[in-house]
Amino acid sequence: MKLERLDGHLVARVAASPKVTHVRIQYALDGRYSGQAYHTRLPSELLKASKSIWPETVETAGKLSEKAGEPYVVDDVKLPVTNPWKAQMFTSAFDFLPDGRAVISTFHGDVFVASGIDDNLAKVTWRRFAAGLYHPLGLKVVNGEIYVTCRDGIWKLRDTNGDGECDTYEAFNFDVMVTKNFHEFVFDLQTDPAGNFYFIKAGPVRKGGRGFDEICDHHGSLFKVSEDGKKFEVIATGFRAPNGIAVSPTGQITTGDNEGTWTPVCRLNWVRQGGFYGVPPLAHRATEPTDYDRPLCWFPKEVDNSSGGQVWVTSDKFGPWKDRLLHLSYGMCSLFGVLPQEVTFNGQPQLQGGVARFNVDFGSGAMRARFNPKDGQLYVTGLRGWQTTATQNGCFQRVRYTGVATRMPIALAATKKGIKLDFTCELDAKTAADAGNWNVEIWNYV
């Protein structure tokens, strides 16, 4: 190897060779190099698990809700805000391991494992599992293995020696394109019944929110990656800033999107293969579309000004919402039940509908939700950025069903005579018939 200067750079030239050549370049931060020889470690050596870098743990005590008479209450799983790693707890995604432990990522690149998540939350133990990831905003556990979506692709994290810490960071799929734009976040990570992975990428929104920077082929697109990580394909396009998705037990994909250029307000999308969802510069078609796939619903700003992800209710311990879709609001730190109605539009099946808000609030911008297979309750995490009512940098909270009767709309249908609502309980006929108890508004979006 030969070092030489070229156009203000120090260039290392390695001569061609029919044999494998291992090179290690070292430099002194203070500009003084002793000339001491170092052993060049082979890749096989680097793959061996080392001793723990972060053996410390932090214990926190959660707080159960003191609300009485409510069907759904929020328990707080306290985050290790004060920790020996000086890590910021802007929580961004999570999932559960088969034994009930939670794996939680943060926007700043850390992954933590939390144990002791039980009914009382009296002693939750946190340990740093991985670090150095590039804005991990999606996390999925598959057969006990941890996968994380970052801006640069999907990582597979493995603890190979069983010491509770990640030893290998495997580039599972890195086909997604990356540019220098600050806002082109890569959101969420879900799987379908066949084991395929799904995630979604935002458009390159300019600072201030208006318009886009230079656009690459993957901006504003929903992706599918095969179970083995070898196949990558685009499923749908035209998204602006979709902070989260869901995949149903039957494989149906949903996503929100956030208001801005070409998106008048937030929307909830029922996604189809090849669909286009409203942002022409991010359509990636030979001919720019003149129409778009309609959303299930639009959200007025006071309802949801910045959408999070969705989750399907797979638990039979969550009241009357089994097998239904829930939607999160990052901006309003809130939770909604989705009320879909199937209709026909232009001769094709179309989902329309609305949402009903749960009487719960979260400490930070709600982005990701999953049901814990151990207790059957809903857990939610998210962070505080811009355009949110969040009061905390991050949160990890449990929405617990208490068994109290729910009084919520659970189905909606638009008819020629008006809007028909079904409720989870019987209504008082006199109260329901009094027009003064209802408020109706009409909005037009262009």
C-alpha angles and dihedrals in degrees: 000000000000128000120212139161119248126174092336094314131107106233127196114210117199115196119235114262136174088223130073109266123202116202129183121192119199132177137180118244091216093051095249117111118190095206091235113158119239132201112251108226116220120230090250089060093049091055092061115102114253130204118286118287095192109032093155123106132198125211123210132181116225125217124232118216116261094202115126129202096022123121092216127035134174122238118195121229098200115231122226093249090161106053140152092244093059087228120165113233103222092145114208112169142353149174138185129257117225091260093056099259115135124231111206130184129201131214090244093062108268130125120203133188117217121197131183096053100157138138094288101036087209096144120021115174120208129198131177108244104174140358143184098057122148107249099312104207098161133050132176132176113213119182089339093308120120120229123183130192115218133167090268097048143278118327125198112211120204135186099205100177100040097242094127096256133100113258103173129039105198121195095227096176126353101169095116115103121241129201134177095259112125096217103049093106120176107224136207134331125234137160134219127222090271092056098253117145125232132195137154136223129213127228120260095265114191121237107278092034102263121120129335140281120228108323125225127197094265102048114120094010140130115224138203122203122190121246091258094047094241101107124061126182141166114243103180140352144200101075122143108194110341106181098195146349140210133212117204125223086260095049101260111150125214132178140173125223133204130238121260137086109019089353110091094188137349116295139194114225129205096204128218130187109274094011125154116215108197115281109103097194087057097045095099093204131137087239121035110245120248093197137032142211109272118240123238085244145343119233121225109227094251090055100046121350095172120021128219128192133296136237135198117230104243095162126091089206097072103082123248096340099086112142092008131116125252125198129207128214114211091185098049096031089230146125130233137190112225118231108197128188123191114222138155121259122180088347094305132103111264133183117221131160142106145254138257119212121232115226093247135104131200130217094234141019105303109231112146133032135179137168115244108232090210099060103012093233130129120256123196134192135179146136144240118255126132130322095028137113090221118142097191133054090235142352142198109193141164125227103209125195108222099191094248111138113269122230106196140120108261103174136032134192130179110217136175088260097048141278117331117205128191118202134206090239140033113273126222102258096219094048093046092049093054107099089203089071092062132073120196128183131179122214130188120200122194 
